[in-house]
Structure formats: structure tokens, C-alpha cells
């Protein structure tokens, strides 16, 4: 099955209530499915695996695990039913831009993102207890939150280059990004009165040097770095500024320290030694010590954080982890 050829589908949630009490009606969910569903006697899908994308991703970001996804691969589409959706706050699904509410859109948290996904899965696909969750980067925030807040819902959890809290450098980066956005003369108490693409370009440049390994950047000429940084910033500046601002706020407030030990699902934590966003010694390894009986796997990647696409490097470890669920 070719992931690239799958088009999104759309569903409308009649109502969604945020943790702050705000309620929105008729909100869009963008999603895709692939694989083979299995059902219980009540018609619930029992073999669903939910994929959660990273900060700049959407429903199509499931391609990040593409080397391990397909027939006779660790994420076997003959054995599992995969769902990938554009999460709350992401264009395509309910967000400040998609809803047209802009600065009137409710502030949301990572738990709101989880509850949005849960409500959609139940209403649209009749999935009340997913078999497993896979979260990449920011998507890991959602997957780990789900496993900690609703520990009886799932059988397994895979955290891919992620963490159980945002602190230190990651907090600084999100704070810098939002400070740049809010310092723009066209941003006044989230009332957007002009074109804020310049602010997004500058904030994206602040983030540019962390996606790949430090060695990768060292191997580039300064002229190439200038070129790629400009291209990266230009691409990111196409996003709606309020979508980025709201999402950064949600991430900056993410901290599961007090409830991470609630997780009872079988857990695989995957880290990359060269990851500058989530260095294993600061994120994957501490999370491993906090989740009882979890399994930790780390590997090397010249691509750093982006190396989460190289799961073929840990093919055997993935097969071992998933064997009991096939």
C-alpha cells in the first residue's frame, strides 16, 4: 500500500468541549486510514493503532514510519488498522485558521488534543480502545498523555523521539518563537491586524539548527546553510501565525511528571543519540526510568531528530516489541 497515494477524509464533530469549558460546534477532523480492521461482537475495531504527528505535520506524516509500515513489516497492515489524523490545532482539522475563529479560538492543551482525537475515533470509526499509540516528537506528547490519563484504554505505547515534559532548551525555543511572533507590530493581544509572515520566518530561523544533527550542519558550507535556512523559513511562514502560536503555548505547558507513573501499557521508548530536540540522556532515558517495565531503544542517526524516519535501523527491536500483538 502506497502511503503517498492515500487521500484524506473528513468528519465533522458536532460538538467538542475544551478543558477550559469552551465548546465549539461542527468542527472538522482531517484523517486517513490504512490496513485491515478487526471487529468485536459490538462492532468496535480492536486492532487500531493511532499515529500522532509532530509539530509541523498532519495526517500524512504517518509516512515518517513508512519504512516499517506495510505488509510483513513490523507495522503490518495485514494485522493492524492504522489511523492518522491532523490533530487539534492543525490546519485541515479544527484550528484557529480552519475554524475561521482566529484569535477567538479557545486556548487548548495537549490533553485537549488527546480528547479531540478520542472523541473522533469513537464517533467516526467506533474505536473506543485503540490497541496501540505511536507518537512522533510533539505527537509523543499526545500519545504519552493518553497513556497516563487513560491508562486502561490501550495495550501498547511507542514514544518516538519525544518526552514526558517540555523544559530546558525545548521550552526556550518555543518561548523564543512566540516572543518573536508577539513582538511584531501587527500582533496585539492576539488580534491579528496584518501580515505576520515575517515573524514566522524569523521564528523558524531560530528553530532551524535543531532538526538535524550538529555534525550535519557542520558539514554544510555557510552558503548552503544560508540557502537551506531561508528555504525552511519560507516554507514555515506559509502556516497561519495563530495556529503556530496556539500550538507553541500548548507544548510549553506540557509536563506529565506527576502522572507519568500511571502508565501501565507495554511501552517502547525510542531515542536518537544525535537528536538535539530530545537528547536521550535528558528525555528518553529519564522517561524510561519513570515508566515501569518500559523498553528503551536508542540508535545513531546523522539526521538527528529527523532520523525518526530510519526505523529500519531497529527493525528487529520493533518486531520483538510488536510480536505479542500480531
PyMOL commands that set and color helices and strands:
alter all, ss='L'
color gray80, all
select helices_A, chain A and resi 3-5+59-68+102-104+110-125+138-149+168-183+197-208+214-218+222-236+241-252+260-262+284-290+304-309+311-325
alter helices_A, ss='H'
color red, helices_A
select strands_A, chain A and resi 9-17+23-35+48-52+81-85+132-136+156-160+187-188+191-192+266-272+295-299
alter strands_A, ss='S'
color yellow, strands_A
deselect
rebuild
show_as cartoon
